[in-house]
């Protein structure tokens, strides 16, 4: 059994904040945090927490014709990385530009009941460079609609439903409940710990929506949607029929009250998706959530539930894979999905290193990858 994680990634135990342009003691004043992998300094991450929480305001309205072309093929503006070393170099260069991007934009205060992420423009360093076979497989995800009304009008599962893993996972992830109670939904980073993740959050959902060629009335679900910020943005931009799932009750209540482009947000641990009709979703999204589950539970979720609810030809995206989950849950190796989880012909499975695919990820991890699973026609 398994549970629905929170649409965020746990960073406290293995990621370390540093600033690009200021010493560590000045971070609280500047409000700019750049996060790098450095296990030796992990104690600093726990010791030093910035109280500032800047929201990057967009120079142009998100979703306009001026901003949408910012998601583009890497060949148009960024050298194509032929290997991981080169990809890391390209991403590091982009991170320096992104730091300037963050500092040059206006810092604004949290606004109660508003989507702070929607005030962030897609970073100019954001790219969408994917395996040509994945691009070919994903091009028909959007645009096919069958009985969408019954999917959107579904009843959420009982709020008292619990799985065997529920209590232990809540204990391992109490900080997310604290963040929700502390009003994190009112800032751009949502359930994430550091504001430095904001450009990557904005980038990844936009790039995947573009990859899937999502269009009006496509039915899209976000598993572990958190506050619903990213889902609400693409739902508005592409006129989607959007559904969100999350375990944290404050997140669900906040999204229901404030994210007006999400049709429904359900409180659930995600272990039983029987309330969603089979073959009814065009796309299944999840970023920084599934990696918190044990490896076997991740595979079970995808094989038994995700493939069932996707319509033939539909695709799922699982971002921020390949990193350690809550309670030091080991990272799942990319080879696991093809060699052990999925059988030949059961699904089309692709893994994409996020630095190469997006030009960035939340914490510039060279190990992080996105998993794409497409259901056969």
Secondary structure, DSSP 4 states (H G I P E B T S, - for coil): ------SS---TTTEEEE-SSS-GGGHHHH---EEEE-GGGHHHHHH-------EEPPSS-TTSHHHHTTSB-GGGTSPPPSSHHHHHHHHHHHHHHHHHHHHHSPEE---TTS-GGGGSPPPTT-B----HHHHHHHTTSSS--SSHHHHHTPPPPPTT---TTHHHHHHHTHHHHHHHHTTGGGSTTTTSS-GGGHHHHHHHHHHHHHHTT--TT-EEEEET-TT-HHHHHHHHHHT-EEEEEES-HHHHHHHHHH-TTEEEEEE--SS--TTSPTT-EEEEEEESSGGGS-HHHHHHHIIIIIHHHEEEEEEEEEEEESS-BGGGBPPPPTHHIIIIISPTTT-EEEEEEHHHHHS--TT--SS-EEEEEE---
